[in-house]
Amino acid sequence: MIDLMLNADAWTDVDADVEALVDQWKVSEGDTVQAGQVLLTVVLIKASMDILAPAAGRMEKILVPSGATFARDAILGRLQEALST
């Protein structure tokens, strides 16, 4: 299981109490995804960023829905990595 989070580098020079926003999920729970596919878009201090699938697999769980805010180190969703054959 892979936890999906906003990269720690995005939070550099951002106050600890600032939250980001999940703008839009591009996939739904249960969807099959490919490595590098855009899974969701987030906004942090007027900057929009895509979060990409780090591996091929299935979108297991969305933990922070579109329109919700989240804090630093929040897990946004979980990806079940595809088994290699």
PDB file of N, CA, C and O in Angstrom:
ATOM      1  N   MET A   1       0.853  -1.172   0.000  1.00  0.00           N
ATOM      2  CA  MET A   1       0.000   0.000   0.000  1.00  0.00           C
ATOM      3  C   MET A   1       0.901   1.239   0.000  1.00  0.00           C
ATOM      4  O   MET A   1       1.860   1.321   0.768  1.00  0.00           O
ATOM      5  N   ILE A   2       0.586   2.178  -0.853  1.00  0.00           N
ATOM      6  CA  ILE A   2       1.351   3.420  -0.957  1.00  0.00           C
ATOM      7  C   ILE A   2       0.470   4.571  -0.475  1.00  0.00           C
ATOM      8  O   ILE A   2      -0.628   4.780  -0.990  1.00  0.00           O
ATOM      9  N   ASP A   3       0.960   5.313   0.515  1.00  0.00           N
ATOM     10  CA  ASP A   3       0.253   6.501   1.002  1.00  0.00           C
ATOM     11  C   ASP A   3       0.556   7.663   0.066  1.00  0.00           C
ATOM     12  O   ASP A   3       1.715   7.911  -0.267  1.00  0.00           O
ATOM     13  N   LEU A   4      -0.472   8.367  -0.353  1.00  0.00           N
ATOM     14  CA  LEU A   4      -0.325   9.521  -1.240  1.00  0.00           C
ATOM     15  C   LEU A   4      -0.359  10.794  -0.409  1.00  0.00           C
ATOM     16  O   LEU A   4      -1.299  11.041   0.346  1.00  0.00           O
ATOM     17  N   MET A   5       0.694  11.599  -0.565  1.00  0.00           N
ATOM     18  CA  MET A   5       0.834  12.829   0.202  1.00  0.00           C
ATOM     19  C   MET A   5       1.385  13.918  -0.704  1.00  0.00           C
ATOM     20  O   MET A   5       1.963  13.630  -1.752  1.00  0.00           O
ATOM     21  N   LEU A   6       1.207  15.157  -0.301  1.00  0.00           N
ATOM     22  CA  LEU A   6       1.848  16.266  -0.991  1.00  0.00           C
ATOM     23  C   LEU A   6       3.321  16.246  -0.606  1.00  0.00           C
ATOM     24  O   LEU A   6       3.655  16.184   0.577  1.00  0.00           O
ATOM     25  N   ASN A   7       4.194  16.299  -1.594  1.00  0.00           N
ATOM     26  CA  ASN A   7       5.633  16.229  -1.393  1.00  0.00           C
ATOM     27  C   ASN A   7       6.081  17.244  -0.341  1.00  0.00           C
ATOM     28  O   ASN A   7       5.627  18.388  -0.340  1.00  0.00           O
ATOM     29  N   ALA A   8       6.963  16.821   0.540  1.00  0.00           N
ATOM     30  CA  ALA A   8       7.456  17.680   1.614  1.00  0.00           C
ATOM     31  C   ALA A   8       8.104  18.952   1.075  1.00  0.00           C
ATOM     32  O   ALA A   8       8.058  19.990   1.735  1.00  0.00           O
ATOM     33  N   ASP A   9       8.703  18.889  -0.107  1.00  0.00           N
ATOM     34  CA  ASP A   9       9.330  20.080  -0.700  1.00  0.00           C
ATOM     35  C   ASP A   9       8.312  21.187  -0.964  1.00  0.00           C
ATOM     36  O   ASP A   9       8.660  22.367  -0.934  1.00  0.00           O
ATOM     37  N   ALA A  10       7.071  20.819  -1.219  1.00  0.00           N
ATOM     38  CA  ALA A  10       6.028  21.822  -1.483  1.00  0.00           C
ATOM     39  C   ALA A  10       5.760  22.676  -0.252  1.00  0.00           C
ATOM     40  O   ALA A  10       5.302  23.813  -0.368  1.00  0.00           O
ATOM     41  N   TRP A  11       6.043  22.135   0.920  1.00  0.00           N
ATOM     42  CA  TRP A  11       5.759  22.833   2.170  1.00  0.00           C
ATOM     43  C   TRP A  11       6.918  23.708   2.644  1.00  0.00           C
ATOM     44  O   TRP A  11       6.806  24.377   3.671  1.00  0.00           O
ATOM     45  N   THR A  12       8.038  23.710   1.898  1.00  0.00           N
ATOM     46  CA  THR A  12       9.187  24.528   2.278  1.00  0.00           C
ATOM     47  C   THR A  12       8.769  25.997   2.345  1.00  0.00           C
ATOM     48  O   THR A  12       8.109  26.502   1.437  1.00  0.00           O
ATOM     49  N   ASP A  13       9.149  26.662   3.401  1.00  0.00           N
ATOM     50  CA  ASP A  13       8.854  28.083   3.616  1.00  0.00           C
ATOM     51  C   ASP A  13       7.363  28.374   3.784  1.00  0.00           C
ATOM     52  O   ASP A  13       6.937  29.514   3.604  1.00  0.00           O
ATOM     53  N   VAL A  14       6.561  27.356   4.127  1.00  0.00           N
ATOM     54  CA  VAL A  14       5.131  27.545   4.380  1.00  0.00           C
ATOM     55  C   VAL A  14       4.908  27.430   5.887  1.00  0.00           C
ATOM     56  O   VAL A  14       5.375  26.481   6.516  1.00  0.00           O
ATOM     57  N   ASP A  15       4.196  28.392   6.461  1.00  0.00           N
ATOM     58  CA  ASP A  15       3.907  28.356   7.898  1.00  0.00           C
ATOM     59  C   ASP A  15       3.226  27.048   8.282  1.00  0.00           C
ATOM     60  O   ASP A  15       2.445  26.495   7.508  1.00  0.00           O
ATOM     61  N   ALA A  16       3.524  26.562   9.469  1.00  0.00           N
ATOM     62  CA  ALA A  16       3.028  25.268   9.936  1.00  0.00           C
ATOM     63  C   ALA A  16       1.502  25.207  10.006  1.00  0.00           C
ATOM     64  O   ALA A  16       0.932  24.124   9.868  1.00  0.00           O
ATOM     65  N   ASP A  17       0.832  26.332  10.215  1.00  0.00           N
ATOM     66  CA  ASP A  17      -0.623  26.321  10.367  1.00  0.00           C
ATOM     67  C   ASP A  17      -1.378  26.472   9.037  1.00  0.00           C
ATOM     68  O   ASP A  17      -2.609  26.449   9.022  1.00  0.00           O
ATOM     69  N   VAL A  18      -0.656  26.624   7.936  1.00  0.00           N
ATOM     70  CA  VAL A  18      -1.284  26.779   6.621  1.00  0.00           C
ATOM     71  C   VAL A  18      -1.735  25.413   6.113  1.00  0.00           C
ATOM     72  O   VAL A  18      -1.009  24.426   6.234  1.00  0.00           O
ATOM     73  N   GLU A  19      -2.941  25.365   5.544  1.00  0.00           N
ATOM     74  CA  GLU A  19      -3.459  24.129   4.964  1.00  0.00           C
ATOM     75  C   GLU A  19      -3.535  24.259   3.445  1.00  0.00           C
ATOM     76  O   GLU A  19      -3.602  25.361   2.901  1.00  0.00           O
ATOM     77  N   ALA A  20      -3.521  23.122   2.784  1.00  0.00           N
ATOM     78  CA  ALA A  20      -3.687  23.054   1.332  1.00  0.00           C
ATOM     79  C   ALA A  20      -5.106  22.562   1.046  1.00  0.00           C
ATOM     80  O   ALA A  20      -5.816  22.121   1.950  1.00  0.00           O
ATOM     81  N   LEU A  21      -5.505  22.642  -0.215  1.00  0.00           N
ATOM     82  CA  LEU A  21      -6.851  22.268  -0.645  1.00  0.00           C
ATOM     83  C   LEU A  21      -6.765  21.182  -1.714  1.00  0.00           C
ATOM     84  O   LEU A  21      -5.981  21.297  -2.655  1.00  0.00           O
ATOM     85  N   VAL A  22      -7.570  20.129  -1.571  1.00  0.00           N
ATOM     86  CA  VAL A  22      -7.713  19.160  -2.661  1.00  0.00           C
ATOM     87  C   VAL A  22      -8.677  19.794  -3.655  1.00  0.00           C
ATOM     88  O   VAL A  22      -9.874  19.909  -3.393  1.00  0.00           O
ATOM     89  N   ASP A  23      -8.137  20.201  -4.798  1.00  0.00           N
ATOM     90  CA  ASP A  23      -8.951  20.859  -5.814  1.00  0.00           C
ATOM     91  C   ASP A  23      -9.838  19.842  -6.525  1.00  0.00           C
ATOM     92  O   ASP A  23     -11.049  20.031  -6.642  1.00  0.00           O
ATOM     93  N   GLN A  24      -9.213  18.752  -7.003  1.00  0.00           N
ATOM     94  CA  GLN A  24     -10.003  17.759  -7.731  1.00  0.00           C
ATOM     95  C   GLN A  24      -9.272  16.425  -7.806  1.00  0.00           C
ATOM     96  O   GLN A  24      -8.087  16.367  -8.137  1.00  0.00           O
ATOM     97  N   TRP A  25      -9.993  15.363  -7.495  1.00  0.00           N
ATOM     98  CA  TRP A  25      -9.500  14.007  -7.752  1.00  0.00           C
ATOM     99  C   TRP A  25      -9.796  13.689  -9.206  1.00  0.00           C
ATOM    100  O   TRP A  25     -10.906  13.930  -9.680  1.00  0.00           O
ATOM    101  N   LYS A  26      -8.828  13.158  -9.911  1.00  0.00           N
ATOM    102  CA  LYS A  26      -8.979  12.789 -11.321  1.00  0.00           C
ATOM    103  C   LYS A  26      -9.353  11.318 -11.468  1.00  0.00           C
ATOM    104  O   LYS A  26      -9.676  10.859 -12.564  1.00  0.00           O
ATOM    105  N   VAL A  27      -9.309  10.579 -10.354  1.00  0.00           N
ATOM    106  CA  VAL A  27      -9.652   9.157 -10.339  1.00  0.00           C
ATOM    107  C   VAL A  27     -10.638   8.902  -9.206  1.00  0.00           C
ATOM    108  O   VAL A  27     -10.835   9.751  -8.336  1.00  0.00           O
ATOM    109  N   SER A  28     -11.250   7.734  -9.228  1.00  0.00           N
ATOM    110  CA  SER A  28     -12.178   7.326  -8.180  1.00  0.00           C
ATOM    111  C   SER A  28     -11.639   6.077  -7.490  1.00  0.00           C
ATOM    112  O   SER A  28     -10.760   5.394  -8.017  1.00  0.00           O
ATOM    113  N   GLU A  29     -12.170   5.790  -6.315  1.00  0.00           N
ATOM    114  CA  GLU A  29     -11.792   4.554  -5.634  1.00  0.00           C
ATOM    115  C   GLU A  29     -12.095   3.374  -6.546  1.00  0.00           C
ATOM    116  O   GLU A  29     -13.156   3.306  -7.165  1.00  0.00           O
ATOM    117  N   GLY A  30     -11.156   2.455  -6.618  1.00  0.00           N
ATOM    118  CA  GLY A  30     -11.320   1.257  -7.437  1.00  0.00           C
ATOM    119  C   GLY A  30     -10.755   1.383  -8.837  1.00  0.00           C
ATOM    120  O   GLY A  30     -10.603   0.379  -9.533  1.00  0.00           O
ATOM    121  N   ASP A  31     -10.437   2.611  -9.270  1.00  0.00           N
ATOM    122  CA  ASP A  31      -9.872   2.808 -10.613  1.00  0.00           C
ATOM    123  C   ASP A  31      -8.472   2.217 -10.711  1.00  0.00           C
ATOM    124  O   ASP A  31      -7.693   2.267  -9.759  1.00  0.00           O
ATOM    125  N   THR A  32      -8.169   1.661 -11.872  1.00  0.00           N
ATOM    126  CA  THR A  32      -6.818   1.210 -12.184  1.00  0.00           C
ATOM    127  C   THR A  32      -6.044   2.411 -12.704  1.00  0.00           C
ATOM    128  O   THR A  32      -6.545   3.167 -13.536  1.00  0.00           O
ATOM    129  N   VAL A  33      -4.823   2.584 -12.212  1.00  0.00           N
ATOM    130  CA  VAL A  33      -4.006   3.737 -12.616  1.00  0.00           C
ATOM    131  C   VAL A  33      -2.648   3.262 -13.115  1.00  0.00           C
ATOM    132  O   VAL A  33      -2.188   2.171 -12.778  1.00  0.00           O
ATOM    133  N   GLN A  34      -2.027   4.096 -13.914  1.00  0.00           N
ATOM    134  CA  GLN A  34      -0.687   3.830 -14.443  1.00  0.00           C
ATOM    135  C   GLN A  34       0.324   4.722 -13.730  1.00  0.00           C
ATOM    136  O   GLN A  34      -0.018   5.818 -13.287  1.00  0.00           O
ATOM    137  N   ALA A  35       1.547   4.264 -13.621  1.00  0.00           N
ATOM    138  CA  ALA A  35       2.614   5.075 -13.031  1.00  0.00           C
ATOM    139  C   ALA A  35       2.720   6.387 -13.791  1.00  0.00           C
ATOM    140  O   ALA A  35       2.735   6.392 -15.022  1.00  0.00           O
ATOM    141  N   GLY A  36       2.794   7.491 -13.076  1.00  0.00           N
ATOM    142  CA  GLY A  36       2.914   8.808 -13.685  1.00  0.00           C
ATOM    143  C   GLY A  36       1.596   9.471 -14.025  1.00  0.00           C
ATOM    144  O   GLY A  36       1.578  10.629 -14.442  1.00  0.00           O
ATOM    145  N   GLN A  37       0.493   8.761 -13.857  1.00  0.00           N
ATOM    146  CA  GLN A  37      -0.831   9.327 -14.141  1.00  0.00           C
ATOM    147  C   GLN A  37      -1.185  10.356 -13.073  1.00  0.00           C
ATOM    148  O   GLN A  37      -0.883  10.159 -11.896  1.00  0.00           O
ATOM    149  N   VAL A  38      -1.823  11.450 -13.479  1.00  0.00           N
ATOM    150  CA  VAL A  38      -2.287  12.457 -12.516  1.00  0.00           C
ATOM    151  C   VAL A  38      -3.457  11.870 -11.724  1.00  0.00           C
ATOM    152  O   VAL A  38      -4.463  11.455 -12.299  1.00  0.00           O
ATOM    153  N   LEU A  39      -3.311  11.842 -10.408  1.00  0.00           N
ATOM    154  CA  LEU A  39      -4.364  11.314  -9.539  1.00  0.00           C
ATOM    155  C   LEU A  39      -5.248  12.429  -8.990  1.00  0.00           C
ATOM    156  O   LEU A  39      -6.466  12.276  -8.895  1.00  0.00           O
ATOM    157  N   LEU A  40      -4.631  13.545  -8.632  1.00  0.00           N
ATOM    158  CA  LEU A  40      -5.388  14.655  -8.086  1.00  0.00           C
ATOM    159  C   LEU A  40      -4.597  15.944  -8.231  1.00  0.00           C
ATOM    160  O   LEU A  40      -3.388  15.935  -8.464  1.00  0.00           O
ATOM    161  N   THR A  41      -5.314  17.053  -8.087  1.00  0.00           N
ATOM    162  CA  THR A  41      -4.707  18.374  -8.116  1.00  0.00           C
ATOM    163  C   THR A  41      -4.965  19.031  -6.770  1.00  0.00           C
ATOM    164  O   THR A  41      -6.082  18.998  -6.253  1.00  0.00           O
ATOM    165  N   VAL A  42      -3.913  19.631  -6.205  1.00  0.00           N
ATOM    166  CA  VAL A  42      -4.033  20.341  -4.933  1.00  0.00           C
ATOM    167  C   VAL A  42      -3.583  21.789  -5.120  1.00  0.00           C
ATOM    168  O   VAL A  42      -2.841  22.115  -6.047  1.00  0.00           O
ATOM    169  N   VAL A  43      -4.053  22.641  -4.219  1.00  0.00           N
ATOM    170  CA  VAL A  43      -3.665  24.048  -4.248  1.00  0.00           C
ATOM    171  C   VAL A  43      -3.061  24.390  -2.886  1.00  0.00           C
ATOM    172  O   VAL A  43      -3.650  24.133  -1.836  1.00  0.00           O
ATOM    173  N   LEU A  44      -1.860  24.981  -2.944  1.00  0.00           N
ATOM    174  CA  LEU A  44      -1.178  25.425  -1.733  1.00  0.00           C
ATOM    175  C   LEU A  44      -0.679  26.839  -1.989  1.00  0.00           C
ATOM    176  O   LEU A  44       0.188  27.055  -2.836  1.00  0.00           O
ATOM    177  N   ILE A  45      -1.222  27.790  -1.262  1.00  0.00           N
ATOM    178  CA  ILE A  45      -0.856  29.205  -1.389  1.00  0.00           C
ATOM    179  C   ILE A  45      -0.836  29.630  -2.854  1.00  0.00           C
ATOM    180  O   ILE A  45       0.206  30.021  -3.381  1.00  0.00           O
ATOM    181  N   LYS A  46      -1.958  29.553  -3.487  1.00  0.00           N
ATOM    182  CA  LYS A  46      -2.170  30.014  -4.866  1.00  0.00           C
ATOM    183  C   LYS A  46      -1.397  29.242  -5.924  1.00  0.00           C
ATOM    184  O   LYS A  46      -1.404  29.637  -7.089  1.00  0.00           O
ATOM    185  N   ALA A  47      -0.738  28.165  -5.559  1.00  0.00           N
ATOM    186  CA  ALA A  47      -0.031  27.335  -6.536  1.00  0.00           C
ATOM    187  C   ALA A  47      -0.763  26.002  -6.678  1.00  0.00           C
ATOM    188  O   ALA A  47      -1.059  25.331  -5.689  1.00  0.00           O
ATOM    189  N   SER A  48      -1.046  25.639  -7.907  1.00  0.00           N
ATOM    190  CA  SER A  48      -1.733  24.378  -8.192  1.00  0.00           C
ATOM    191  C   SER A  48      -0.690  23.322  -8.550  1.00  0.00           C
ATOM    192  O   SER A  48       0.216  23.573  -9.345  1.00  0.00           O
ATOM    193  N   MET A  49      -0.829  22.138  -7.955  1.00  0.00           N
ATOM    194  CA  MET A  49       0.128  21.053  -8.180  1.00  0.00           C
ATOM    195  C   MET A  49      -0.606  19.746  -8.429  1.00  0.00           C
ATOM    196  O   MET A  49      -1.634  19.470  -7.810  1.00  0.00           O
ATOM    197  N   ASP A  50      -0.067  18.946  -9.340  1.00  0.00           N
ATOM    198  CA  ASP A  50      -0.594  17.611  -9.588  1.00  0.00           C
ATOM    199  C   ASP A  50       0.153  16.608  -8.725  1.00  0.00           C
ATOM    200  O   ASP A  50       1.362  16.724  -8.524  1.00  0.00           O
ATOM    201  N   ILE A  51      -0.569  15.633  -8.224  1.00  0.00           N
ATOM    202  CA  ILE A  51       0.056  14.506  -7.542  1.00  0.00           C
ATOM    203  C   ILE A  51      -0.091  13.314  -8.471  1.00  0.00           C
ATOM    204  O   ILE A  51      -1.198  12.943  -8.862  1.00  0.00           O
ATOM    205  N   LEU A  52       1.050  12.719  -8.819  1.00  0.00           N
ATOM    206  CA  LEU A  52       1.099  11.625  -9.782  1.00  0.00           C
ATOM    207  C   LEU A  52       1.170  10.285  -9.077  1.00  0.00           C
ATOM    208  O   LEU A  52       1.641  10.185  -7.944  1.00  0.00           O
ATOM    209  N   ALA A  53       0.697   9.264  -9.760  1.00  0.00           N
ATOM    210  CA  ALA A  53       0.805   7.896  -9.243  1.00  0.00           C
ATOM    211  C   ALA A  53       2.278   7.493  -9.254  1.00  0.00           C
ATOM    212  O   ALA A  53       2.924   7.552 -10.300  1.00  0.00           O
ATOM    213  N   PRO A  54       2.816   7.085  -8.106  1.00  0.00           N
ATOM    214  CA  PRO A  54       4.214   6.674  -8.066  1.00  0.00           C
ATOM    215  C   PRO A  54       4.438   5.294  -8.683  1.00  0.00           C
ATOM    216  O   PRO A  54       5.575   4.908  -8.957  1.00  0.00           O
ATOM    217  N   ALA A  55       3.358   4.558  -8.898  1.00  0.00           N
ATOM    218  CA  ALA A  55       3.432   3.210  -9.456  1.00  0.00           C
ATOM    219  C   ALA A  55       2.077   2.857 -10.060  1.00  0.00           C
ATOM    220  O   ALA A  55       1.070   3.503  -9.770  1.00  0.00           O
ATOM    221  N   ALA A  56       2.064   1.841 -10.890  1.00  0.00           N
ATOM    222  CA  ALA A  56       0.795   1.328 -11.421  1.00  0.00           C
ATOM    223  C   ALA A  56       0.071   0.575 -10.306  1.00  0.00           C
ATOM    224  O   ALA A  56       0.701  -0.006  -9.422  1.00  0.00           O
ATOM    225  N   GLY A  57      -1.250   0.595 -10.362  1.00  0.00           N
ATOM    226  CA  GLY A  57      -2.015  -0.123  -9.354  1.00  0.00           C
ATOM    227  C   GLY A  57      -3.478   0.246  -9.391  1.00  0.00           C
ATOM    228  O   GLY A  57      -4.027   0.591 -10.437  1.00  0.00           O
ATOM    229  N   ARG A  58      -4.107   0.165  -8.215  1.00  0.00           N
ATOM    230  CA  ARG A  58      -5.530   0.458  -8.089  1.00  0.00           C
ATOM    231  C   ARG A  58      -5.715   1.475  -6.976  1.00  0.00           C
ATOM    232  O   ARG A  58      -5.132   1.347  -5.900  1.00  0.00           O
ATOM    233  N   MET A  59      -6.539   2.495  -7.247  1.00  0.00           N
ATOM    234  CA  MET A  59      -6.838   3.502  -6.231  1.00  0.00           C
ATOM    235  C   MET A  59      -7.684   2.851  -5.154  1.00  0.00           C
ATOM    236  O   MET A  59      -8.872   2.595  -5.353  1.00  0.00           O
ATOM    237  N   GLU A  60      -7.072   2.590  -4.026  1.00  0.00           N
ATOM    238  CA  GLU A  60      -7.708   1.848  -2.941  1.00  0.00           C
ATOM    239  C   GLU A  60      -8.689   2.712  -2.142  1.00  0.00           C
ATOM    240  O   GLU A  60      -9.828   2.309  -1.908  1.00  0.00           O
ATOM    241  N   LYS A  61      -8.239   3.911  -1.721  1.00  0.00           N
ATOM    242  CA  LYS A  61      -9.062   4.718  -0.820  1.00  0.00           C
ATOM    243  C   LYS A  61      -8.726   6.191  -0.980  1.00  0.00           C
ATOM    244  O   LYS A  61      -7.553   6.563  -1.018  1.00  0.00           O
ATOM    245  N   ILE A  62      -9.737   7.019  -1.072  1.00  0.00           N
ATOM    246  CA  ILE A  62      -9.582   8.469  -1.048  1.00  0.00           C
ATOM    247  C   ILE A  62      -9.911   8.918   0.372  1.00  0.00           C
ATOM    248  O   ILE A  62     -11.030   8.727   0.848  1.00  0.00           O
ATOM    249  N   LEU A  63      -8.934   9.511   1.041  1.00  0.00           N
ATOM    250  CA  LEU A  63      -9.109   9.904   2.438  1.00  0.00           C
ATOM    251  C   LEU A  63      -9.481  11.371   2.609  1.00  0.00           C
ATOM    252  O   LEU A  63     -10.152  11.729   3.577  1.00  0.00           O
ATOM    253  N   VAL A  64      -9.051  12.231   1.673  1.00  0.00           N
ATOM    254  CA  VAL A  64      -9.397  13.658   1.713  1.00  0.00           C
ATOM    255  C   VAL A  64     -10.137  13.967   0.412  1.00  0.00           C
ATOM    256  O   VAL A  64      -9.524  13.955  -0.656  1.00  0.00           O
ATOM    257  N   PRO A  65     -11.421  14.240   0.478  1.00  0.00           N
ATOM    258  CA  PRO A  65     -12.216  14.441  -0.740  1.00  0.00           C
ATOM    259  C   PRO A  65     -11.947  15.789  -1.411  1.00  0.00           C
ATOM    260  O   PRO A  65     -11.364  16.688  -0.805  1.00  0.00           O
ATOM    261  N   SER A  66     -12.372  15.917  -2.649  1.00  0.00           N
ATOM    262  CA  SER A  66     -12.292  17.190  -3.373  1.00  0.00           C
ATOM    263  C   SER A  66     -13.004  18.275  -2.568  1.00  0.00           C
ATOM    264  O   SER A  66     -14.083  18.049  -2.021  1.00  0.00           O
ATOM    265  N   GLY A  67     -12.389  19.447  -2.503  1.00  0.00           N
ATOM    266  CA  GLY A  67     -12.971  20.570  -1.785  1.00  0.00           C
ATOM    267  C   GLY A  67     -12.583  20.653  -0.327  1.00  0.00           C
ATOM    268  O   GLY A  67     -12.884  21.642   0.341  1.00  0.00           O
ATOM    269  N   ALA A  68     -11.917  19.627   0.176  1.00  0.00           N
ATOM    270  CA  ALA A  68     -11.509  19.621   1.587  1.00  0.00           C
ATOM    271  C   ALA A  68     -10.071  20.121   1.720  1.00  0.00           C
ATOM    272  O   ALA A  68      -9.263  19.984   0.801  1.00  0.00           O
ATOM    273  N   THR A  69      -9.772  20.699   2.876  1.00  0.00           N
ATOM    274  CA  THR A  69      -8.414  21.142   3.149  1.00  0.00           C
ATOM    275  C   THR A  69      -7.682  20.077   3.954  1.00  0.00           C
ATOM    276  O   THR A  69      -8.290  19.207   4.577  1.00  0.00           O
ATOM    277  N   PHE A  70      -6.351  20.177   3.917  1.00  0.00           N
ATOM    278  CA  PHE A  70      -5.539  19.216   4.660  1.00  0.00           C
ATOM    279  C   PHE A  70      -4.260  19.893   5.142  1.00  0.00           C
ATOM    280  O   PHE A  70      -3.794  20.874   4.562  1.00  0.00           O
ATOM    281  N   ALA A  71      -3.715  19.344   6.207  1.00  0.00           N
ATOM    282  CA  ALA A  71      -2.505  19.882   6.816  1.00  0.00           C
ATOM    283  C   ALA A  71      -1.271  19.142   6.283  1.00  0.00           C
ATOM    284  O   ALA A  71      -1.370  18.099   5.638  1.00  0.00           O
ATOM    285  N   ARG A  72      -0.139  19.712   6.574  1.00  0.00           N
ATOM    286  CA  ARG A  72       1.150  19.103   6.264  1.00  0.00           C
ATOM    287  C   ARG A  72       1.160  17.659   6.794  1.00  0.00           C
ATOM    288  O   ARG A  72       0.640  17.397   7.878  1.00  0.00           O
ATOM    289  N   ASP A  73       1.737  16.744   6.049  1.00  0.00           N
ATOM    290  CA  ASP A  73       1.877  15.320   6.404  1.00  0.00           C
ATOM    291  C   ASP A  73       0.569  14.530   6.360  1.00  0.00           C
ATOM    292  O   ASP A  73       0.543  13.376   6.787  1.00  0.00           O
ATOM    293  N   ALA A  74      -0.510  15.120   5.858  1.00  0.00           N
ATOM    294  CA  ALA A  74      -1.779  14.390   5.747  1.00  0.00           C
ATOM    295  C   ALA A  74      -1.683  13.353   4.633  1.00  0.00           C
ATOM    296  O   ALA A  74      -1.093  13.610   3.584  1.00  0.00           O
ATOM    297  N   ILE A  75      -2.259  12.195   4.867  1.00  0.00           N
ATOM    298  CA  ILE A  75      -2.363  11.165   3.836  1.00  0.00           C
ATOM    299  C   ILE A  75      -3.649  11.438   3.063  1.00  0.00           C
ATOM    300  O   ILE A  75      -4.739  11.426   3.635  1.00  0.00           O
ATOM    301  N   LEU A  76      -3.517  11.684   1.769  1.00  0.00           N
ATOM    302  CA  LEU A  76      -4.663  12.072   0.938  1.00  0.00           C
ATOM    303  C   LEU A  76      -5.419  10.869   0.400  1.00  0.00           C
ATOM    304  O   LEU A  76      -6.632  10.931   0.202  1.00  0.00           O
ATOM    305  N   GLY A  77      -4.725   9.802   0.171  1.00  0.00           N
ATOM    306  CA  GLY A  77      -5.335   8.589  -0.358  1.00  0.00           C
ATOM    307  C   GLY A  77      -4.338   7.448  -0.288  1.00  0.00           C
ATOM    308  O   GLY A  77      -3.182   7.631   0.092  1.00  0.00           O
ATOM    309  N   ARG A  78      -4.813   6.259  -0.665  1.00  0.00           N
ATOM    310  CA  ARG A  78      -3.952   5.076  -0.646  1.00  0.00           C
ATOM    311  C   ARG A  78      -4.072   4.340  -1.977  1.00  0.00           C
ATOM    312  O   ARG A  78      -5.166   4.117  -2.496  1.00  0.00           O
ATOM    313  N   LEU A  79      -2.911   3.971  -2.507  1.00  0.00           N
ATOM    314  CA  LEU A  79      -2.813   3.265  -3.780  1.00  0.00           C
ATOM    315  C   LEU A  79      -2.313   1.845  -3.517  1.00  0.00           C
ATOM    316  O   LEU A  79      -1.288   1.649  -2.865  1.00  0.00           O
ATOM    317  N   GLN A  80      -3.040   0.873  -4.023  1.00  0.00           N
ATOM    318  CA  GLN A  80      -2.599  -0.516  -3.928  1.00  0.00           C
ATOM    319  C   GLN A  80      -1.739  -0.786  -5.158  1.00  0.00           C
ATOM    320  O   GLN A  80      -2.244  -0.820  -6.281  1.00  0.00           O
ATOM    321  N   GLU A  81      -0.451  -0.977  -4.945  1.00  0.00           N
ATOM    322  CA  GLU A  81       0.480  -1.196  -6.059  1.00  0.00           C
ATOM    323  C   GLU A  81       0.179  -2.514  -6.748  1.00  0.00           C
ATOM    324  O   GLU A  81      -0.109  -3.520  -6.099  1.00  0.00           O
ATOM    325  N   ALA A  82       0.251  -2.493  -8.088  1.00  0.00           N
ATOM    326  CA  ALA A  82       0.021  -3.698  -8.879  1.00  0.00           C
ATOM    327  C   ALA A  82       1.140  -4.696  -8.623  1.00  0.00           C
ATOM    328  O   ALA A  82       2.305  -4.318  -8.502  1.00  0.00           O
ATOM    329  N   LEU A  83       0.784  -5.958  -8.541  1.00  0.00           N
ATOM    330  CA  LEU A  83       1.790  -6.998  -8.365  1.00  0.00           C
ATOM    331  C   LEU A  83       2.502  -7.225  -9.689  1.00  0.00           C
ATOM    332  O   LEU A  83       1.869  -7.376 -10.734  1.00  0.00           O
ATOM    333  N   SER A  84       3.826  -7.248  -9.630  1.00  0.00           N
ATOM    334  CA  SER A  84       4.576  -7.518 -10.856  1.00  0.00           C
ATOM    335  C   SER A  84       4.624  -9.015 -11.101  1.00  0.00           C
ATOM    336  O   SER A  84       4.760  -9.809 -10.170  1.00  0.00           O
ATOM    337  N   THR A  85       4.509  -9.388 -12.372  1.00  0.00           N
ATOM    338  CA  THR A  85       4.482 -10.819 -12.718  1.00  0.00           C
ATOM    339  C   THR A  85       5.730 -11.213 -13.452  1.00  0.00           C
ATOM    340  O   THR A  85       5.885 -12.377 -13.824  1.00  0.00           O
TER     341      THR A  85
END
